[in-house]
């Protein structure tokens, strides 16, 4: 079992059935899957973040509580979430930042995390350099790790872990 599978397994199992408070949060991690879809000319991103960590980060940005998982989301949750993600998760092609579109969100079955779905439209050609930056929660927790499964083509796949000192990855098409 490689390190990514081990971390993902622990992440998915560890919080199950535990009534946790922010103080007892055992691990600071997010999980992200990124795929470049040639047919749609877009990067499709699924990002899973612990709700309590995200609420703390949103508050630090000056936004009111989102209320994720409570059944009564703030009416501007999509706007605040999109703004936060645009600031801390981005993709650029040859130095030009792409504009993300927040397709939606859904709370995990255990109500501990939220899945955020982003789409970045981009037509890429051979020789262009793509840089992915994932700084989600990295300024909040020194032990935060952002695990990514990245697939840029049918034959190119990689796994990486972003931390406060290494939070971007590049690929040349």
N, C-alpha and C positions, 0 to 999 in steps of 0.2 A: 504494500500500500504506500503510495507516495505521500509526501508531506501535505499536499493540498487536500487529498482525500481524507487524511487523518484529521486535519484541522476542520474541514467542513463537517465531517462526522461528529466530532466533539462539539462543534458549534450547534449542530442540529439536535443533539441528544442532551447536552448539559443543562439547558434551561427548562427542559420539559417538566411540567408538573411542579415546578418550584415557584412559590409565591415570593418574588424578589422585590426588593426596594432598590433605589438607585445606589445606596451605600453598599449593598451586598453584591452588586453586579460583578460576576466572576471574570468576565472577559470583554474586551472592547474590539469588536471585529465587524466588518461588513463583508458581504459576498456579492460579487458582480460578475455577470456574464455579458460579454460584448461580442456581437457578430456583425461582420460587414456583409450586407445582403446585396450582392451584385445586381440581382433582378430589380430591386427597388432603389438601388443607388443610395443606400442609407446604412448608418450604423445603428443597430438595435441593441439597447442596453436594458438589462434587468438588474436592479440594485436592491439588495436586502439589507436593511439597517434596523438595529434595535430601536424601538420607539422611544424608550426613556432617554437614550443618548441623543437621538435626533431632536427631541423636545428641548433638551438642555442647549444644544447648538442653535436651534431656532430662537430661543430666548436670548442667547448671547448676541444674535444678529439684530435684536430689537423688535422682533415680531411677538405677537401674543401666542399663547399656547395653541397648538393645532388640534388637540383633542383626539388624536389618532387612536383608534381602538375603543373609544368610549361610546361610539354610536352617535355622537353629536359633534362631528368635526366642525371646526371654525369655518364659517362660510367662505373665507379667503384662503383656506388650507392649500388649494392647488396653486394659487399665486405665490404664497410664501415658500412652499416646497420647491416650486420651479425656480424661484429666485435663489434659494440656498444652493440647489443643485447646479445651477448655471455658474455660480461663483466657485464651487468646490469640485465639480466634475466637468471636465471639458475636453474637447477633441479639436486639434487644429491640423490643417493640411498645409504644408509648406509655410507654416507660421501664421496662417489665417484661421482664426477661431470660428468654428462652426456654431450655428445657432441651434440649441436643443429645443425639442418640443416634448413636454411632459404628456405622454399618452394616457397616463392614469396611474393609479396606485391601488394596492389592496393589502389589507392587514392579514398577517399570517394566521393560521388556524389557532395557534396558542396565544394570540394577541400580544406577543412580545416584540414582534418586528413588523415592518412594513416593506412591501415590494413596491419599488418605483420603476415605471417603465418609460424610458426616454427613446427618442428617435432623432437622429442627426442626419439630415439629407446631405449627401455629398457624392458627387461623381468624381472618381479618382482615376488617374491614368498611370501607366508605368513610369517609374522614376520619382513619383511624388512621395514625400515623407509625411507620415501620419504620426502625431504625438498624442498620446492619451495621458491625461493628468487626473489622478484620483486623490484629492485631498480631503475627502469626506471625513469629518470628525478628527482629522489628524492634529488640528490645533487644540482639540479639547482634551485628549488623553494621550499621555506619553507612550502608553502601551497599545494604542490603537493600531490595528493592522487591517488593510483592505485587500482581501484576496480576490484576484481576478482570473477568470477563464476567458482568454481572448482568441477569437477565430477570425482571421483576416481573409481567409480563402478556404477552399475545400481541402487544401493541402497544408496550410499554415495554421498551427494551433500552439498556444503557449499558456502557461500558468505563471502568475507572478504575484508577489505580495508587496504591496506598497506600505511604507512606514513614513514617519515624519521626515526622514532624511533621504528617502528614495521614493518619490511619488509620481514619477512619470515613466513612460515606456514608449519607444519609437519603433516604427516599421516603415520600410520603404517598399512601395508596391512595384 
